[in-house]
Amino acid sequence: MSALSILYVILFYVAMITLVAGITNKLLQYKRVPAPLKIAVTPAPLTKKGVVYRFFTEVVLFNSLFRATKWTWIFSFMFHASLLLAFFRHLRYVISPDSFIWPLVNNMIVQSFGHYAGFAMVVGLLGLLARRFFVDRVRYISSISDYLMLLLILGIAITGLGIAYVAHTDIVQLKAFIMGLFLFDWQNLPSDPVLLAHLTMVLFLAMIFPISKLLHAPGLFMSPTRYQIDNPREKRHLSPWGAEIEAKDGRNA
Amino acid sequence: MADYEIPETHEFPIIPSIMEGAMAHSIPFVAGEEFQSDMGFPSPEEPGQLIDGWKEKFLELMEEKLSKYRSLQVFMDICVKCGACTDKCHYFIGTADPKNMPVARQDLLRKVYRRYFTFAGKYFPKLVGAVDLTEEVIKDMYSYYHQCSECRRCAVFCPFGIDTAEVTMAARDMLAMIGMGQKYSNQIIPKVHKIGNNLGLPEPALVDTLEGLEEEVEDDIEVKVRFPLDEKGAEILLVTPSADFFAEPHIDGLIGYAKVFHATGVTWTLSSKASEAANFGLFIGNYEHMRQISLRIRDAAKELGVKRIIFGECGHAWRVAYNHLNTLAGPWDFLDQNYPIPQHILEFTKDALDRNLLNIDKSENDHMTLTFHDSCNIARASRIGETPGSQFTTPRQVIQAVCNNYHDMAADTTHDATFCCGGGGGLLTDDLMELRLKGAQPRMESLKNVISDHGVTHMAAICAICKSQFTKVLPYYGMTMDQIVSVHQLVSNAIILEGQGGDEAEDSDEAA
């Protein structure tokens, strides 16, 4: 096995462990911290089912963003939808043809949609980047990392398109490398520079996920203003530390 | 009227270009030693300074807040700086100061959070805009966290529901704990604890006021409508903002509640101990104070032996009552479980109207064409009725049940997209007059448009702070202070009580 392949084997494991452990750690932290007061932004759902629907409109349709600004919504929706399509297309590289989900992944629809999603992703990202440069309010709130994050993902998208349309890689060998990671039976990685650039950026993105604003993806579900049920009069809400205060002076008895 | 530069109003809203530092000079009075110590907050050796070891203390408090409030911890992490909120704050629209953009306001605390609590900020501060905690940063926080009315309009539009109010509350509490409490709120809260209301109106004065009201109403309509105080065994305890006892148009609302109670035949009482619905503990982000203020109501309800609690027209008070009263002062197992606990006066009136218990003559309000101002805390932090969004429909249904002429303001300025009056969240103080005037711009704009396009003459509100704020700012925008009315003032005008008479002449005077 080449030294390069060994390096990437290590990088892959480090990145995946960082990603999973980092996000788990953050979610556990959010779960540990109590929400002492009911702060649902109203109108809010009265039932759990309603909360699921609220999240559906937010996660799938970006409802609040749509109400806020149409331009950001268009670019953001374009980017995220493309990301999802690209993700499905990439499953082909990590799933064995023997798996029962293989037909769901290896079909015309998923593969061709995923193929063209790359272009939509670039357009979406360029739109989001343009806003940071040209809208004075957004420029004011942007840090260096906000630009770099977009550039990083843009780099991933462009190198991805490069592999698909310009500099094809040995896809069979790539899949052997990936499957080898799962089976701890390590294989060589093709050494085309565009592929390496693509993978390096993806791994870097995975590693910084838990320490960056990318936490918005899992964090959204922990946002009390959105997940809380609007039933404070019907059901008493009390945090552990609120209960401690009560126990001390007994005034709620 | 003192001289201020009043922002222009337009036919269609205009988002201003940013003007850095435009409101940096807006700094409310800092609480002196007496007010800080009344609140149990530390005071520095010299006024306006910070306490010894303020920096360590602030970071310690921040760590504690992050471990006690999920909202704060999550909101510090998940903002992507998308900009959705940047043009949503009335203070930004009215002042153009970029630090009044909700995300920038949050960032005042977030950049410190990043510096001391995150990997990226610890090792790559410049990259992620993290900064050291300096006195300069604290001063900035004090200024701009007192340019937020905690109205949550930003939270409606944020894709992640990040609520700047949560950040403002946390920041204000931490600032108070290092010697930078705000005078206005810190002066008021001890009065509630000691005397029972924000005004410091003692019981004898309250008795006097209520007797005066009874006489006034009897002179007016020849019916003895009671305004009972501390009456044990009454069915309902009414908790209402103390402004209802003396301010215009609040007091006309109080008369309205009394008439509705009278007409429905329930027994009710006010309490001298809980003679205040407002709870400024919310504004300053202090759980303990908010709880103590709430507990007065529990004590009063128990002492008086009431079965129900009803709140008068007050925005943030209803937020605390609706969302937090059960948490802070519950459980309410000693009250009648057949009614919502607590209940809003509009829920009571709406129910009475639905059951035809009130004799209404809508034409009594024909001299007005109404519009309705959704108060921020009612709209985005509560409900008035059974279904989601009934906080919008209930007040409108009541207004339209007692008035013939009604027209809504533009849709992007009502319901959950409503604009704050400009004086909420502990900012209703003269030392923030410029901010209040500028922050009122978006609401004044939509009001003016509905006046010129649809002949609206009056705006009704259900919040004591909104009413006081509008009374003050309307004249600056070329309108008159009496164009703001209480919703129950409209009910009061239209309701005809049994045995009522002799007011025809006066009414035609009013119409003229």
Contacts between the chains, C-beta under 8 A, distances in Angstrom:
chain1	res1	chain2	res2	distance
A	26	B	77	7.3
A	29	B	73	7.0
A	30	B	70	6.1
A	30	B	73	6.4
A	30	B	74	5.6
A	33	B	66	7.1
A	33	B	67	5.9
A	33	B	68	7.0
A	33	B	69	6.9
A	33	B	70	4.4
A	33	B	73	5.0
A	34	B	68	6.9
A	34	B	70	6.3
A	35	B	69	7.3
A	35	B	70	4.3
A	35	B	71	6.4
A	36	B	68	6.5
A	36	B	69	6.6
A	36	B	287	6.6
A	36	B	327	7.6
A	37	B	287	7.8
A	37	B	323	6.7
A	37	B	324	5.6
A	37	B	327	6.1
A	38	B	323	4.4
A	38	B	324	6.8
A	38	B	327	6.8
A	39	B	71	6.2
A	39	B	163	6.7
A	39	B	166	6.8
A	39	B	323	7.1
A	39	B	381	7.4
A	40	B	323	8.0
A	41	B	152	6.1
A	41	B	155	5.0
A	41	B	156	6.1
A	41	B	161	5.9
A	41	B	163	6.8
A	41	B	380	5.5
A	41	B	381	7.3
A	41	B	416	7.7
A	42	B	379	7.3
A	42	B	380	5.7
A	42	B	381	6.1
A	42	B	382	6.1
A	42	B	383	6.0
A	42	B	388	7.0
A	42	B	389	8.0
A	42	B	391	6.6
A	42	B	416	7.1
A	43	B	383	7.4
A	43	B	388	3.8
A	43	B	389	4.2
A	43	B	391	7.4
A	43	B	392	8.0
A	43	B	416	6.5
A	44	B	388	6.3
A	45	B	388	6.6
A	46	B	387	7.7
A	46	B	388	6.3
A	50	B	388	7.7
A	58	B	159	6.8
A	62	B	159	6.0
A	64	B	84	7.3
A	64	B	156	6.8
A	64	B	157	5.6
A	64	B	158	6.3
A	64	B	159	5.2
A	64	B	161	7.4
A	65	B	82	7.1
A	65	B	84	5.5
A	65	B	157	7.6
A	65	B	159	4.3
A	67	B	156	7.5
A	67	B	157	5.9
A	67	B	417	7.8
A	68	B	84	3.7
A	68	B	85	7.1
A	68	B	88	7.0
A	68	B	157	3.7
A	68	B	158	7.6
A	68	B	159	7.6
A	69	B	83	7.1
A	69	B	84	5.6
A	69	B	87	7.9
A	72	B	82	5.8
A	72	B	83	6.3
A	72	B	84	6.2
A	76	B	82	6.9
A	131	B	83	6.6
A	135	B	83	6.6
A	136	B	17	5.8
A	136	B	18	5.1
A	137	B	15	8.0
A	137	B	18	6.0
A	137	B	83	6.0
A	137	B	86	3.9
A	137	B	87	6.5
A	137	B	98	6.8
A	137	B	101	6.0
A	138	B	81	7.4
A	138	B	82	8.0
A	138	B	83	3.9
A	138	B	86	6.6
A	140	B	18	5.8
A	140	B	98	4.7
A	140	B	101	7.3
A	140	B	104	6.7
A	141	B	81	5.0
A	141	B	83	6.6
A	141	B	86	6.8
A	141	B	98	7.9
A	141	B	101	6.7
A	141	B	103	5.1
A	141	B	104	5.6
A	141	B	107	6.8
A	142	B	81	5.9
A	143	B	81	7.5
A	143	B	127	7.0
A	143	B	128	5.5
A	143	B	129	3.6
A	144	B	126	6.8
A	144	B	127	5.2
A	144	B	128	7.6
A	144	B	129	7.6
A	145	B	120	7.2
A	145	B	127	5.0
A	145	B	128	4.7
A	145	B	129	7.5
A	146	B	80	8.0
A	146	B	81	5.2
A	148	B	127	7.5
A	208	B	120	7.9
A	211	B	118	6.6
A	211	B	119	4.7
A	211	B	120	5.5
A	212	B	120	6.7
A	213	B	77	7.7
A	213	B	78	6.9
A	213	B	79	6.6
A	213	B	80	4.8
A	213	B	81	7.2
A	215	B	77	4.9
A	215	B	78	5.4
A	216	B	78	4.3
A	216	B	79	7.4
A	216	B	80	5.0
A	216	B	159	7.9
A	216	B	160	5.8
A	219	B	74	5.4
A	219	B	77	5.7
A	219	B	78	3.6
A	219	B	160	6.9
A	220	B	78	6.8
A	220	B	159	7.7
A	220	B	160	5.0
A	220	B	161	7.8
A	222	B	70	6.8
A	222	B	74	5.0
A	223	B	71	7.7
A	223	B	74	5.7
A	223	B	75	7.6
A	223	B	78	7.3
A	223	B	160	5.4
A	223	B	161	4.4
A	223	B	162	7.1
A	224	B	70	5.8
A	224	B	71	5.0
A	224	B	74	7.5
A	224	B	161	7.9
A	225	B	71	7.1
A	225	B	155	5.6
A	225	B	161	3.8
A	225	B	162	7.7
A	225	B	163	5.0
A	226	B	160	7.5
A	226	B	161	4.0
A	230	B	383	6.3
A	230	B	388	6.5
A	232	B	322	6.3
A	232	B	323	4.7
A	232	B	324	7.3
A	232	B	326	5.6
A	232	B	327	7.2
A	233	B	322	6.6
A	233	B	326	6.3
A	233	B	340	5.3
A	233	B	341	6.0
A	233	B	342	7.5
A	235	B	326	8.0
A	236	B	326	4.9
A	236	B	327	6.6
A	236	B	330	5.2
A	236	B	331	5.6
A	237	B	326	7.0
A	237	B	327	5.1
A	238	B	327	5.8
A	239	B	68	7.9
A	241	B	68	6.0
A	242	B	287	7.5
A	242	B	327	6.5
A	242	B	328	7.9
A	245	B	287	7.7
A	245	B	288	7.2
A	245	B	291	7.0
A	251	B	295	5.3
A	251	B	298	7.4
A	252	B	295	7.7
A	252	B	298	7.4
A	252	B	329	6.7
A	252	B	330	6.7
A	252	B	331	7.2
